[in-house]
Amino acid sequence: MDASEDVREVIPDDPTSDQSPSRQAICDEIAYHIRRLSDLRAHLNTFVPVSTLPPEVLSDLRASLNTFVPIFRLPPEVLSTVFLLVARSYDGDGPPGTILSDPRCNPYEWVTVTHVCSHWRAVALGCPALWSHLIITSRWYGSIKPVDLFLERSQTASLDVTVLDYMITVPGLGLCTSITTAFAEKQEKQNAALCHVLAQMPRIRRLWLNTREYLPMDSLKWLDGPAPRLQSQTMRFKINFLPSIYRECIERLIHHPETGNLRHLELHKFQLDWRGVSLPSLTHLTLGASDNAMSAFLEPGNTGDLLVALARMPNLQELVTESALSCCWVSSAPTQSVKLPHLRHLRMTEHMSYCVALLEPLDTPSLETLTVIPFMISLQPAQGLQLRFLVAVAAKMHSLGVLRSLAIESESSATSVPSSAHIRGYIESIDSAIVDQPETYLMKHHTPILDVRLSLECIGAFMEIPQLTPIWLDIHSLFLIGIPLPLQLEQTWRAISQHTTDITELYIRIWSSSVYDGVLPWMLLQQDVAGHTDRAPILNYAYPCLRLLTIDNLRFRDSEGTSGEGPSCVDRLVDSFVERYEAGAEIERVRILQPRDMVMKDLDRLKEVVREVECNEDLPILEPVDPGARKRGRGRGRGRGGRRGRGQSTVR
């Protein structure tokens, strides 16, 4: 059947109509497409199946088809950046949760991106920086295999070397009595790979060494240097005793003239001889004792030499010491100040005497965060040392900026009375109305610019340092967490209230083992607040600007009811709220979290004198046994009875 017959089948003749030119044109067009379709069907019968094509032809065909995929339109520079991000996700020095933290992880698994297609492989092979990160770890035996290949593909790019959890025991040091043949072969290959990598020391830009056991002796000679490209060096030794040969090699590397470009230095469990060290380009210095805080005390050192070395680091921006100083203090520290004009972050976890020895001479005009956590060998250090410590910390706080929130949190347990606390300052005004668990909330959502650990007896003296008075006056939110009763620390409580007169929000949780005995009324009715300021003219009571009070985990009654001696705690609270209202220092809102031994009637009494009262628990309706309680509702408590309908009271 020809095309005309096909057309007649598609468009049958209409005997009632004439053949017009337009109709004929349509039929011709349809006939043309039918002929084209027939030709295509004929050609399809002559096609060769794809499976029978030669491999090179098939590869070219697939490459041509891949060019139509949108991802292949990305420039090679963008693809290289993506590959670099994938490769760096396998770094072993990242924070917890990185891929390499899994012992079963292959640190070179990212290489599979080069097996996707020839285009990706060509882009990856043309990026030397992608192959410049070498990881050697005993967690995965295959990590020692691609060393030569990576060194070849990295060409002349600077190298980043990570040696992670190197656990192979070196024969001859008496650390292993029997080694199987397979283990010996693995050890030999891994030692050879490590030596081959460290032999590239002139190319290494970043060296991160985290080892649990001794490195092979053949590799130590390469640590001497020179390392002209070295910018970051981290040494984490997890062994109790470090032979002198290790220290000598690393010290020669740091003292080498060509190591002057070093910018980041971390030494853990390593006592460096700081005499003659000059690192003018260094911006970050961390000294730590790693696992055992007392291990640094095993080897003597000279803190005075460290101060002299710090004076040769004018570009230092961050200084961290964690139990890294020796126990034998050498009084060779320079008397003149050590100027660090660019230091922005300072963190110290040392014995109090070493904190004083480092803080006093440091001149840090650009300091942004200060963390000082002293630990004491003696539970009662000399009073003079404590005073020097407080003054040294206060001298560094003038550049931190304005503190808007302050948290004083004790270090306590369920059985022992707390003896120390952390004072943490924040630049943000933290809304205590949304905080139920301040320990977790503050740690998760806010970073303190000030964190100082003090004994509870020293908090009052710290607050009373004259040069800190302007800092405390800018605080609007105060968190008191786990502080014991005022009976033991009356001076501390009074100092806190006297120097934070502008706070508008107060969160308080007294130490869990405390028995309530008028603590809050005592706090709120203090009338010996010294001084007057324009911002807080009403100072007849503590916290005169207080508007929001949050009470957490407070026992309102003894478990067996009040003894009948004097008013109950609710009576005292009502009296204190009324007295403050009459004096113009009204507390407008009260939040009660997790109350103990409180009933609904107690909450109703508070609603009578406070605009807004909230409680996050359902309270029992029955009143506890109170045989000797006096009549309630008399005296000043009735003065605000008419205000009951003015405010709003909610129970959540």
Stockholm file with secondary structure:
# STOCKHOLM 1.0

chainA/1-652         MDASEDVREVIPDDPTSDQSPSRQAICDEIAYHIRRLSDLRAHLNTFVPVSTLPPEVLSDLRASLNTFVPIFRLPPEVLSTVFLLVARSYDGDGPPGTILSDPRCNPYEWVTVTHVCSHWRAVALGCPALWSHLIITSRWYGSIKPVDLFLERSQTASLDVTVLDYMITVPGLGLCTSITTAFAEKQEKQNAALCHVLAQMPRIRRLWLNTREYLPMDSLKWLDGPAPRLQSQTMRFKINFLPSIYRECIERLIHHPETGNLRHLELHKFQLDWRGVSLPSLTHLTLGASDNAMSAFLEPGNTGDLLVALARMPNLQELVTESALSCCWVSSAPTQSVKLPHLRHLRMTEHMSYCVALLEPLDTPSLETLTVIPFMISLQPAQGLQLRFLVAVAAKMHSLGVLRSLAIESESSATSVPSSAHIRGYIESIDSAIVDQPETYLMKHHTPILDVRLSLECIGAFMEIPQLTPIWLDIHSLFLIGIPLPLQLEQTWRAISQHTTDITELYIRIWSSSVYDGVLPWMLLQQDVAGHTDRAPILNYAYPCLRLLTIDNLRFRDSEGTSGEGPSCVDRLVDSFVERYEAGAEIERVRILQPRDMVMKDLDRLKEVVREVECNEDLPILEPVDPGARKRGRGRGRGRGGRRGRGQSTVR
#=GR chainA/1-652 SS CCHHHHHHHHSCCCTTSCCCHHHHHHHHHHHHHHHHHHHHHHHHTTCCCGGGSCHHHHHHHHHHHHTTSGGGGSCHHHHHHHHHHHHHTTCTTSCTTCGGGSTTCCTTGGGGGGGSCHHHHHHHHTCGGGGCEEEEETTCGGGGTTHHHHHHHTTTCCEEEEEEEECCCCTTSSSCSCCCHHHHHHHHHHHHHHHHHHTTGGGEEEEEEEESSCCCHHHHGGGGCCCTTCCEEEEEECSSCCCHHHHHHHHHHHHSGGGTTCCEEEEESCCCCCTTCCCTTCCEEEEECTTCTTGGGGSCCCHHHHHHHHTTCTTCCEEEEESCSCSSCCSCCCSSCEECTTCCEEEEESBHHHHHHHHTTEECTTCCEEEECCBCSSSSCCHHHHHHHHHHHHHTSTTSCCCCEEEEEEECCSSSCCCEEEEEEESSCCCGGGCSCHHHHHHHHCCCSEEEEEEHHHHHHHHTCGGGHHHHHTCCEEEEEEECCTTTCHHHHHHHHHHCTTCCEEEEEECTTCCCSSHHHHHHTCCCCCCCCSSCCCCSSSSTTCCEEEEESCBCSCTTCCCSSSCCHHHHHHHHHHHHHHTTCCCCEEEEESCBSCCHHHHHHHHTTSSEEEESSCCCSSCCCCTTCCCSSCGGGGGGGGGTTTSCCCCC
#=GC SS_cons         CCHHHHHHHHSCCCTTSCCCHHHHHHHHHHHHHHHHHHHHHHHHTTCCCGGGSCHHHHHHHHHHHHTTSGGGGSCHHHHHHHHHHHHHTTCTTSCTTCGGGSTTCCTTGGGGGGGSCHHHHHHHHTCGGGGCEEEEETTCGGGGTTHHHHHHHTTTCCEEEEEEEECCCCTTSSSCSCCCHHHHHHHHHHHHHHHHHHTTGGGEEEEEEEESSCCCHHHHGGGGCCCTTCCEEEEEECSSCCCHHHHHHHHHHHHSGGGTTCCEEEEESCCCCCTTCCCTTCCEEEEECTTCTTGGGGSCCCHHHHHHHHTTCTTCCEEEEESCSCSSCCSCCCSSCEECTTCCEEEEESBHHHHHHHHTTEECTTCCEEEECCBCSSSSCCHHHHHHHHHHHHHTSTTSCCCCEEEEEEECCSSSCCCEEEEEEESSCCCGGGCSCHHHHHHHHCCCSEEEEEEHHHHHHHHTCGGGHHHHHTCCEEEEEEECCTTTCHHHHHHHHHHCTTCCEEEEEECTTCCCSSHHHHHHTCCCCCCCCSSCCCCSSSSTTCCEEEEESCBCSCTTCCCSSSCCHHHHHHHHHHHHHHTTCCCCEEEEESCBSCCHHHHHHHHTTSSEEEESSCCCSSCCCCTTCCCSSCGGGGGGGGGTTTSCCCCC
//
